[in-house]
Amino acid sequence: MAETVLVTGGTGYVAGWCVVELLKRGFDVRTTVRSLAKEAAVRTAVASEVDPGERLSFHVADLTSDAGWDTALAGVDYVLHVASPLGDGNPKNPDDLIIPAREGAVRVLRAATEAGVKRVVLTSACAAASPSLYTEDSVTDETLWTDPDDPRLTTYRKSKTLAERAAWDFMASYDGPTTLTTILPGAVFGPVLAPADGGSVQVIGRLLDGRMLGTPRLGFEIVDVRDLADVHIRAMTADAAAGQRFIAVGEFLWMSEMATALRTSLGESARKVPTRRLPDFALKAMSLFDSSLRDITPALGRKHRHTAAKAEHLLGWHARPATETVTTCGQSLLTKNAL
């Protein structure tokens, strides 16, 4: 009999690919949505890669409420807690992001432990294992914890750190069979399942549609969304993964290198991708009028890196080439009319 996995936040980009990969590997899958009105869209997106048949079911549950979680988790073997709070990554009131992330993680863990699931795999972020500033030459691993009290942190980084901390604190006081593993990805790119997929892939969308006048001196530790789904599933089933954090990053690319890869691979379809470099002062000036840019200006000329050696050694996981991920993402955005 197939084991059952609950994936939280089924409308999300990463969650959708987790659902796809689980179905491909023979698991029965449940996923949570905030409204069953979203079921048809998720089914259609998943069906573009694998026939969900009767092996995919939907439950209404929200990170901000206890309602629905006990039903969603009844009889479940594993949980992939991928869902993140919706909204601006740097809201005027930080608690609008921090509280749902932190309390949502604990809410899912509490319900999962009460249901007796074997393991919860929680999606955190490299932002929870980083120095406050990225300007020093260094490489860090999972032993580093971001300081949530540093006033220089963006709200997003603080929320990710506090949510993961809360999850581990909960497990420290828990005495039972359920185990926890956390995954800390870098910048997530790769193919989209539906036009509505957003988040990090819109960096590539902005390059393709000409919204960017040039490429700023920004770089990303890239992980393909398909590889990210893979490492979640490996961490879900590997005995050695219990109680562990795993960084999931591949190669580092500067945005100028991403632009070059898109132009080389996509040809005429990438004609709007900028060829000029954007000076640091220009991006800083633009950030005065565009709040979405303010969070990234500290990473200009970024030198800090993370290592995924632990996931490679303990889980046998490897990331595919970053240029492949970037160009596949670009082609997917064009094919799905998702720009």
C-alpha positions, 0 to 999 in steps of 0.5 A: 500500500502506498504511503501518504504525504501531506504537502502544505500550500499546494498552490505554491511553486515549490509545493507544486513540484513536490506534489509532482515528484511524489506522485511520480515516485508512487506516493499518495499525496494530499495538499492543503489550500486556503480554498477548494476553488483552487483545486482545479488550477492545481490539478491542471498544473500538476497534470502538465507533468504527471497524471494525478488520477485519484492519488491527489486530494485536497484539504482546506487548511490555513497557517493562521488557524487550527481548523482543518489540520487534524482532518488533513493529517489523519492517516498521513505518513509524512509531511512536507511543510512548504507553505509560506505566508502570503504578502509582501516580503518586507511589510510595514508591520513585520509581524504581518509576516513573522507571526504567520510564519512562526506560528504556522510552523508550530501549528503544523508540527503540533498537528503532525506530532498529534497525528503520529506522522513519521517525519516533517520536512520543513522548508526554511531558507539559506537566509536562516543560515547566513551572516547579517551582511554578505560582503565578506569572503566566506563559505558557511554551512548548516551550523551557522544560524542567522541572528534574528535580533540584528536590526539590519535583517530584512523582515523576510530573513528574520521571519525565516529564521524565527520560524525555523527556530520555533520549529526546532524549539518545539521539537526539543520539548517533544518526546515521541516518534515524529522527527523533523528535518529542515531544508534551506534552499538558495534562489529557486528557479526552473520550469513553472507549472502554471502561468501564476507561478511567481516568486523568485522566477520573476527575476528571470521574467524581468530579464526576458520582458525588458523591464530591466535596463541593465544587470546589477552586480547581484548574484544568486546561489541557484537551485532548480525547483525540481532538485529542491523537490528531490532533496525534500523527498530524500530528506523525508525518507533517509534515516540519517536526515532525522533531526538535521538541517540541509542547505540546498544550493547549486552553482552561483551565477551573477545576474550578468551571467544569467543574462548571457545564458538566456541570450545564448540559449533562447536566441530571438526570444531573449532579444529584450534581455539587457546586455549592459551592466547596471552600476551600483549607484543606479540600483541604489538610486532606483531603490529610493523609489522602488521599495522592492529593491531596497532589500537587495542593495546590501547584496551588491557585489555579494561574496558570501557562499553556502555549501551543500556538501552535507546534503551531497554526502548524507543524502546523495543529492546533487544540483544540476548546472545553474545555466541549465536551470536558468534557461529552462526557467526562461523557456518555461516562462515563455511557453506558459505565457507567464511573463 
